[in-house]
Amino acid sequence: MQELADALKNIKEILWSAPLLLFLLGTGLYLTYFLNGVQFRYLFYAFQQVFAKQKTDAKGDISHFEALMTSLAGAIGTGTIVGVATAVTIGGLGSIFWMWATAFLSMAIKYAESLLAVKYREKDKRGEMAGGPMYYIHKGLGWRWMATLFASLGMVAALTTGNLVQANSIADAVSHVWSIDPLFTGLTLFFLTTIVIIFGVKVIGQVASILVPTMALLYVIAALYILMIYYDQLLPAFALIISSAWQGQAATGGFLGATAMMALQMGVTRSVFSNEAGLGISSIAAAAAQTDSPGRQALITMTGALLSTVLVCTMTGLVLAVTHLIGTEAANGTLLNGAALAIAAFNLHIWGGEYIVTIGLILFAYTTILAWSYYGEKCYEFLFGEKFIFLYRFLFGLVVIPGAVLKMGTAWYLADISNGIMIIPNLIALIALRKVVYTETAIFLKTVEREKIKKEIEEKKIMK
């Protein structure tokens, strides 16, 4: 097993080296320039649309809000807690800076992915919307072979990123706090997962729209409470995050130190893991949304990168920074990492802090499993059609059992590898279809301007 873990680690490090990092960041920078910074210019409008009334001509399976929450369910999982803790343990606090940079640039990527997913979506034989990278690669570019490649990788990623890692992190946290056997956790997860996913995207969207905002709000409030206690440490923490992003971080205590390259690598990979921009996979949820325009849903979906990485991940990172627990050891002499590190940080000043983190992690990871089950299902449907969908859902639920008992390192390496490979065909497609994105954006923004003029006229009438 150790030889397998070492081999996977080597593959991951080769894959997530400078060329892929530059490709991802470069694509985000290019799309930001090409779309005239749409993610910044229309950010406030995007948040308004999350709660706006559905248009009468909107088509889709779930509401704007449910689609965003399903997308966030896939993103706000272990990446926002365990992923950040792992990143700063390996790459130092500079990793957080690169998570921010990647997230802001990735909003343009997420926008483009979602716009194309809605534009090229289609109804399947069950009357459900089906869309995502495999559809815009196939219908937009005519590259069936690359669409098939992406869908195949998407199924693998659903089983690793969206299943194995999530189940593994839940089992790890539950074992750490309540000493419950991982196998029992896996069996319980199998039951709870299967009972929801057999009913499809509408039930998944409803569950996500309740659990995701509730737990995200509770988690952020708990983090803000700790940051208030350590308010005098905030400025030094920000200074260290920025400086170590460029200079690396020196060894201290049990922390072995990290180079700037390690910070960059961990920051980018964990940002991708926490907001899924570049993977293209979360655009599958956008394709299911009830919307009148590809551009409208694209704006809504891109806010997910901001919420999952810049908000929730930053809360985790700052708590770890101000509590100075990075590099410390547990009672058994092992280096604190992952869920155990996050739990220790929150447990310092909050009575029951370990339960807040653990329950938050469980619900975040559980909703991630639900969202990724839908992503994997749509990839399966693209490859094999609607037959045996029920069997796929059952088998997906079954995979959480071995996921719960795997070693954390193996599960994370598998997730990083599948994520890294998926990025390549998706980014190629986004660049190749950039003119379509630009044209659709221009059409939609004209609609936005007309809406603003109409609103101003109505407001003037009311004032008179």
C-alpha positions as CSV (number, residue, x, y, z in Angstrom):
1,M,0.0,0.0,0.0
2,Q,2.9,2.4,0.8
3,E,4.4,1.7,-2.6
4,L,1.1,2.6,-4.3
5,A,0.9,5.8,-2.2
6,D,4.4,6.8,-3.2
7,A,3.8,6.1,-6.9
8,L,0.6,8.2,-6.8
9,K,2.4,11.0,-5.0
10,N,5.1,11.1,-7.7
11,I,2.4,11.2,-10.5
12,K,0.6,14.0,-8.7
13,E,3.8,16.1,-8.3
14,I,4.7,15.7,-12.0
15,L,1.2,16.5,-13.1
16,W,0.8,19.5,-10.8
17,S,4.1,21.1,-11.8
18,A,4.7,24.5,-13.4
19,P,3.2,23.8,-16.9
20,L,-0.3,22.9,-15.5
21,L,-0.2,25.7,-12.9
22,L,0.7,28.3,-15.6
23,F,-1.9,26.8,-18.0
24,L,-4.6,27.2,-15.3
25,L,-3.6,30.7,-14.1
26,G,-2.9,31.8,-17.6
27,T,-6.3,30.8,-18.9
28,G,-8.0,32.6,-16.0
29,L,-5.9,35.8,-16.7
30,Y,-6.7,35.5,-20.4
31,L,-10.4,35.1,-19.9
32,T,-10.5,37.9,-17.4
33,Y,-8.9,40.2,-20.0
34,F,-10.9,38.9,-22.9
35,L,-14.2,39.4,-21.1
36,N,-13.2,42.8,-19.7
37,G,-13.2,41.6,-16.1
38,V,-16.8,40.5,-16.1
39,Q,-16.4,38.8,-12.7
40,F,-15.5,42.1,-11.1
41,R,-17.8,44.5,-13.1
42,Y,-21.0,42.5,-12.5
43,L,-20.3,40.8,-9.2
44,F,-22.9,42.8,-7.2
45,Y,-25.5,42.1,-10.0
46,A,-24.6,38.4,-9.9
47,F,-25.4,38.2,-6.1
48,Q,-28.6,40.0,-6.8
49,Q,-29.6,37.4,-9.3
50,V,-29.1,34.5,-6.9
51,F,-32.3,35.5,-5.0
52,A,-34.1,37.2,-8.0
53,K,-37.5,36.0,-9.1
54,Q,-37.3,33.4,-11.8
55,K,-38.0,34.6,-15.3
56,T,-41.3,33.4,-16.9
57,D,-39.4,31.9,-19.9
58,A,-36.8,30.1,-17.7
59,K,-36.2,26.5,-18.6
60,G,-34.5,23.9,-16.4
61,D,-34.9,21.4,-13.6
62,I,-33.9,23.4,-10.4
63,S,-33.9,27.1,-9.4
64,H,-31.0,29.5,-9.6
65,F,-30.4,29.2,-5.9
66,E,-30.6,25.4,-5.9
67,A,-28.2,25.2,-8.8
68,L,-25.7,27.5,-7.0
69,M,-26.1,25.5,-3.8
70,T,-25.6,22.2,-5.6
71,S,-22.5,23.7,-7.2
72,L,-21.3,24.9,-3.8
73,A,-22.2,21.5,-2.3
74,G,-19.6,20.1,-4.7
75,A,-17.1,22.8,-3.8
76,I,-17.6,23.5,-0.1
77,G,-16.5,20.1,1.1
78,T,-13.3,18.8,2.7
79,G,-11.3,21.3,0.5
80,T,-12.4,24.2,2.6
81,I,-11.4,22.6,5.9
82,V,-9.1,19.6,5.5
83,G,-7.7,20.9,2.1
84,V,-6.7,24.2,3.6
85,A,-5.2,22.6,6.7
86,T,-3.2,20.2,4.4
87,A,-2.1,23.1,2.2
88,V,-0.6,25.2,5.0
89,T,1.0,22.2,6.6
90,I,2.9,21.3,3.4
91,G,3.1,24.7,1.6
92,G,3.0,27.1,4.5
93,L,0.7,30.1,4.9
94,G,1.8,31.4,1.5
95,S,-0.6,28.8,0.0
96,I,-3.5,30.9,1.1
97,F,-2.4,33.9,-1.0
98,W,-2.2,31.6,-4.1
99,M,-5.7,30.3,-3.2
100,W,-7.0,33.9,-3.4
101,A,-5.2,34.7,-6.6
102,T,-6.4,31.5,-8.3
103,A,-10.0,32.0,-7.0
104,F,-10.3,35.6,-8.5
105,L,-8.9,34.5,-11.8
106,S,-10.9,31.3,-11.7
107,M,-14.2,33.2,-11.5
108,A,-13.7,34.1,-15.2
109,I,-13.1,30.4,-15.9
110,K,-16.2,29.3,-13.9
111,Y,-18.2,32.0,-15.7
112,A,-17.2,30.7,-19.2
113,E,-17.8,27.0,-18.2
114,S,-21.3,27.7,-16.9
115,L,-22.3,29.9,-19.9
116,L,-21.2,27.1,-22.3
117,A,-22.9,24.4,-20.2
118,V,-26.3,26.2,-20.4
119,K,-25.9,27.2,-24.1
120,Y,-25.2,23.6,-25.3
121,R,-27.4,21.7,-22.8
122,E,-30.1,19.4,-24.0
123,K,-33.0,17.4,-22.7
124,D,-32.5,13.7,-22.2
125,K,-35.1,11.0,-22.6
126,R,-36.2,11.4,-19.0
127,G,-37.0,15.1,-19.6
128,E,-34.0,16.3,-17.5
129,M,-31.4,18.8,-18.6
130,A,-28.0,17.4,-19.5
131,G,-25.0,19.7,-20.0
132,G,-21.4,20.3,-19.0
133,P,-18.0,20.2,-20.6
134,M,-18.6,16.9,-22.5
135,Y,-21.6,18.5,-24.2
136,Y,-20.0,21.8,-25.1
137,I,-16.9,20.0,-26.3
138,H,-19.0,17.7,-28.5
139,K,-21.7,20.1,-29.7
140,G,-19.6,23.3,-29.8
141,L,-16.4,21.9,-31.3
142,G,-17.4,18.6,-32.7
143,W,-14.6,16.8,-30.8
144,R,-16.4,13.6,-29.8
145,W,-13.2,11.9,-28.8
146,M,-12.3,14.7,-26.3
147,A,-15.8,14.8,-25.0
148,T,-15.6,11.1,-24.3
149,L,-12.2,11.6,-22.6
150,F,-13.6,14.3,-20.3
151,A,-16.7,12.3,-19.4
152,S,-14.5,9.3,-18.6
153,L,-12.3,11.4,-16.4
154,G,-15.4,13.0,-14.8
155,M,-16.6,9.5,-13.7
156,V,-13.2,8.8,-12.2
157,A,-13.1,12.2,-10.5
158,A,-16.6,11.6,-9.1
159,L,-15.5,8.4,-7.5
160,T,-12.2,10.0,-6.1
161,T,-12.6,13.8,-5.5
162,G,-16.3,13.6,-4.9
163,N,-16.5,10.3,-3.1
164,L,-13.4,8.7,-1.7
165,V,-11.8,11.9,-0.3
166,Q,-15.1,13.1,1.2
167,A,-15.9,9.7,2.8
168,N,-12.3,9.4,4.0
169,S,-12.3,12.9,5.7
170,I,-15.7,12.2,7.4
171,A,-14.5,8.9,8.8
172,D,-11.2,10.5,9.9
173,A,-12.9,13.3,11.7
174,V,-15.6,11.1,13.3
175,S,-12.9,8.6,14.5
176,H,-10.8,11.5,15.9
177,V,-13.7,13.0,17.9
178,W,-15.9,10.0,18.8
179,S,-13.6,7.0,18.2
180,I,-16.1,5.4,15.8
181,D,-14.8,2.7,13.6
182,P,-14.4,4.0,10.0
183,L,-16.1,0.9,8.6
184,F,-19.3,1.8,10.6
185,T,-19.0,5.4,9.4
186,G,-18.8,4.1,5.8
187,L,-21.8,1.9,6.1
188,T,-23.9,4.7,7.6
189,L,-22.7,7.1,4.8
190,F,-23.7,4.4,2.2
191,F,-27.3,4.4,3.6
192,L,-27.6,8.2,3.9
193,T,-26.1,8.8,0.4
194,T,-28.1,6.2,-1.5
195,I,-31.4,7.2,0.0
196,V,-31.0,10.8,-1.4
197,I,-29.3,10.2,-4.8
198,I,-31.8,7.6,-6.0
199,F,-34.3,10.4,-6.3
200,G,-32.2,12.5,-8.6
201,V,-31.1,16.2,-9.0
202,K,-34.3,17.8,-7.7
203,V,-34.0,16.2,-4.3
204,I,-30.2,16.7,-4.3
205,G,-30.8,20.5,-5.0
206,Q,-33.4,20.7,-2.2
207,V,-31.1,19.0,0.4
208,A,-28.1,21.2,-0.7
209,S,-30.2,24.4,-0.5
210,I,-30.8,23.7,3.2
211,L,-27.6,22.1,4.4
212,V,-25.0,24.2,2.6
213,P,-26.0,27.8,3.6
214,T,-26.8,26.7,7.2
215,M,-23.5,25.0,7.9
216,A,-21.5,27.6,6.0
217,L,-23.0,30.4,8.1
218,L,-22.4,28.5,11.3
219,Y,-18.8,27.7,10.4
220,V,-18.0,31.3,9.4
221,I,-19.5,32.7,12.6
222,A,-17.4,30.3,14.7
223,A,-14.3,31.3,12.7
224,L,-15.1,35.0,13.1
225,Y,-15.4,34.5,16.9
226,I,-11.9,33.1,17.1
227,L,-10.5,35.8,14.9
228,M,-12.1,38.4,17.2
229,I,-10.2,36.8,20.1
230,Y,-6.9,37.0,18.2
231,Y,-7.6,40.4,16.5
232,D,-4.1,41.6,17.3
233,Q,-2.7,38.7,15.3
234,L,-4.6,39.4,12.1
235,L,-2.3,41.9,10.5
236,P,0.8,39.8,11.2
237,A,-1.0,36.8,9.8
238,F,-1.9,38.6,6.6
239,A,1.7,39.9,6.3
240,L,3.1,36.4,6.7
241,I,0.6,35.0,4.1
242,I,1.7,37.6,1.6
243,S,5.5,37.4,2.3
244,S,5.7,33.6,2.4
245,A,3.8,33.4,-0.9
246,W,6.9,34.9,-2.6
247,Q,9.7,33.9,-0.2
248,G,8.6,30.6,1.3
249,Q,8.2,30.0,5.0
250,A,10.9,29.2,7.4
251,A,10.8,26.0,9.6
252,T,9.4,26.4,13.1
253,G,8.5,23.8,15.7
254,G,7.3,20.7,13.9
255,F,6.8,22.6,10.6
256,L,9.6,21.7,8.2
257,G,9.4,24.9,6.2
258,A,8.2,25.5,2.7
259,T,9.5,27.1,-0.5
260,A,7.5,29.6,-2.6
261,M,7.0,26.9,-5.3
262,M,5.5,24.6,-2.7
263,A,3.2,27.4,-1.6
264,L,2.1,28.1,-5.2
265,Q,1.6,24.4,-5.9
266,M,-0.5,23.8,-2.8
267,G,-2.4,27.0,-3.2
268,V,-3.5,26.4,-6.8
269,T,-4.4,22.7,-6.3
270,R,-6.4,23.4,-3.1
271,S,-8.1,26.4,-4.7
272,V,-9.2,24.1,-7.6
273,F,-10.3,21.5,-5.1
274,S,-12.4,24.0,-3.2
275,N,-14.1,25.8,-6.0
276,E,-13.7,23.4,-9.0
277,A,-13.0,26.2,-11.5
278,G,-11.0,24.7,-14.3
279,L,-12.4,21.3,-13.8
280,G,-15.6,22.2,-15.6
281,I,-17.5,19.7,-13.6
282,S,-19.7,22.1,-11.5
283,S,-21.1,23.5,-14.8
284,I,-23.1,20.3,-14.9
285,A,-25.2,21.8,-12.0
286,A,-25.5,25.1,-13.9
287,A,-26.9,23.3,-16.9
288,A,-29.8,22.0,-14.8
289,A,-30.8,25.5,-13.6
290,Q,-34.0,27.2,-14.6
291,T,-32.7,30.2,-16.5
292,D,-33.6,32.4,-19.5
293,S,-30.0,33.1,-20.5
294,P,-26.7,31.3,-20.4
295,G,-25.0,34.6,-19.2
296,R,-27.4,35.0,-16.2
297,Q,-26.7,31.6,-14.8
298,A,-23.0,32.0,-15.6
299,L,-22.8,35.1,-13.4
300,I,-24.6,33.3,-10.6
301,T,-22.4,30.2,-10.7
302,M,-19.2,32.2,-10.7
303,T,-20.0,33.6,-7.3
304,G,-19.4,30.1,-6.0
305,A,-15.6,30.5,-6.4
306,L,-15.7,33.6,-4.3
307,L,-17.9,32.1,-1.5
308,S,-16.1,28.7,-1.3
309,T,-12.5,29.9,-1.5
310,V,-12.2,33.6,-0.7
311,L,-14.7,33.4,2.2
312,V,-14.9,29.9,3.7
313,C,-11.3,28.8,2.9
314,T,-9.9,32.1,4.2
315,M,-11.7,31.6,7.5
316,T,-10.0,28.2,8.0
317,G,-6.6,29.6,6.9
318,L,-6.7,32.6,9.2
319,V,-7.9,30.6,12.2
320,L,-4.9,28.2,11.7
321,A,-2.6,31.2,11.3
322,V,-3.6,33.2,14.4
323,T,-3.8,30.1,16.7
324,H,-0.1,29.2,15.7
325,L,-0.9,25.4,15.7
326,I,0.7,24.7,12.3
327,G,3.6,22.4,12.9
328,T,2.5,21.3,16.4
329,E,2.0,17.6,17.4
330,A,-0.9,15.7,18.8
331,A,-0.8,13.9,22.1
332,N,0.4,10.7,20.4
333,G,3.4,12.6,18.9
334,T,2.2,12.7,15.3
335,L,2.1,16.0,13.4
336,L,-1.3,17.7,13.4
337,N,-2.7,17.8,9.9
338,G,-6.0,17.7,8.1
339,A,-9.2,17.5,10.1
340,A,-7.3,17.0,13.4
341,L,-5.4,20.4,12.9
342,A,-8.6,22.3,12.1
343,I,-10.4,20.7,15.1
344,A,-7.5,21.6,17.4
345,A,-7.6,25.2,16.3
346,F,-11.3,25.7,16.8
347,N,-11.3,23.8,20.1
348,L,-8.9,26.3,21.7
349,H,-11.5,28.9,22.5
350,I,-14.9,27.5,21.6
351,W,-16.6,25.1,24.0
352,G,-17.5,22.2,21.7
353,G,-15.4,23.6,18.9
354,E,-14.4,20.1,17.9
355,Y,-18.0,19.3,17.3
356,I,-18.6,22.4,15.2
357,V,-15.7,21.5,12.9
358,T,-16.6,17.8,12.8
359,I,-20.4,18.3,12.2
360,G,-19.5,21.1,9.6
361,L,-17.1,18.8,7.9
362,I,-19.5,15.9,7.9
363,L,-22.3,18.0,6.3
364,F,-20.0,19.8,3.9
365,A,-18.5,16.5,2.7
366,Y,-21.9,14.7,2.7
367,T,-23.4,17.4,0.4
368,T,-20.3,17.2,-1.8
369,I,-20.8,13.4,-2.2
370,L,-24.4,14.2,-3.3
371,A,-23.4,16.8,-5.8
372,W,-20.7,14.7,-7.3
373,S,-23.0,11.7,-7.6
374,Y,-25.0,13.9,-10.0
375,Y,-21.9,15.0,-11.9
376,G,-20.7,11.4,-12.3
377,E,-24.2,10.4,-13.3
378,K,-24.3,12.9,-16.2
379,C,-20.9,11.8,-17.3
380,Y,-22.1,8.2,-17.3
381,E,-25.3,9.2,-19.2
382,F,-23.2,10.9,-21.9
383,L,-21.1,7.8,-22.4
384,F,-23.7,5.0,-22.0
385,G,-27.2,6.7,-22.2
386,E,-30.0,6.6,-19.6
387,K,-30.0,2.8,-19.1
388,F,-29.0,1.5,-15.7
389,I,-28.8,5.0,-14.1
390,F,-30.4,3.5,-11.0
391,L,-27.6,0.9,-10.8
392,Y,-25.0,3.6,-11.2
393,R,-26.5,5.5,-8.3
394,F,-26.4,2.4,-6.1
395,L,-22.7,1.6,-7.0
396,F,-21.7,5.3,-6.4
397,G,-23.2,5.0,-2.9
398,L,-21.4,1.8,-2.3
399,V,-17.9,3.3,-3.0
400,V,-18.1,5.4,0.2
401,I,-17.5,2.3,2.2
402,P,-13.9,1.6,1.0
403,G,-13.4,5.4,0.9
404,A,-14.0,5.6,4.6
405,V,-11.3,3.1,5.4
406,L,-8.6,4.2,2.9
407,K,-5.5,6.1,4.2
408,M,-5.9,9.9,3.7
409,G,-2.8,10.3,1.6
410,T,-3.9,7.7,-1.0
411,A,-7.3,9.2,-1.4
412,W,-6.0,12.8,-1.8
413,Y,-3.4,11.7,-4.4
414,L,-6.1,10.0,-6.5
415,A,-8.2,13.1,-6.3
416,D,-5.4,15.5,-7.3
417,I,-4.5,13.3,-10.2
418,S,-8.0,13.0,-11.6
419,N,-8.6,16.7,-11.1
420,G,-5.3,17.6,-12.9
421,I,-6.0,15.5,-15.9
422,M,-9.6,16.8,-16.2
423,I,-8.4,20.4,-16.4
424,I,-6.5,20.0,-19.7
425,P,-9.4,19.1,-22.1
426,N,-11.7,21.6,-20.3
427,L,-9.3,24.6,-20.6
428,I,-8.5,23.7,-24.2
429,A,-12.3,23.8,-24.9
430,L,-12.8,27.1,-23.1
431,I,-10.1,28.8,-25.2
432,A,-11.4,27.3,-28.4
433,L,-14.9,28.5,-27.7
434,R,-13.9,31.9,-26.4
435,K,-15.7,33.7,-29.2
436,V,-19.0,32.0,-28.4
437,V,-18.5,33.0,-24.7
438,Y,-17.8,36.6,-25.8
439,T,-20.8,36.8,-28.1
440,E,-23.2,35.3,-25.6
441,T,-21.9,37.7,-22.9
442,A,-22.4,40.7,-25.1
443,I,-26.0,39.7,-25.9
444,F,-26.7,39.1,-22.2
445,L,-25.2,42.3,-21.0
446,K,-27.4,44.3,-23.4
447,T,-30.3,42.6,-21.7
448,V,-28.9,43.6,-18.3
449,E,-28.7,47.3,-19.4
450,R,-32.3,47.2,-20.7
451,E,-33.4,45.8,-17.4
452,K,-31.6,48.6,-15.5
453,I,-33.3,51.3,-17.8
454,K,-36.7,49.7,-17.3
455,K,-36.2,49.6,-13.5
456,E,-35.1,53.3,-13.4
457,I,-38.2,54.3,-15.4
458,E,-40.5,52.3,-13.0
459,E,-38.8,53.9,-10.0
460,K,-39.3,57.4,-11.4
461,K,-43.0,56.7,-12.0
462,I,-43.4,55.5,-8.4
463,M,-41.7,58.7,-7.1
464,K,-44.1,60.9,-9.1
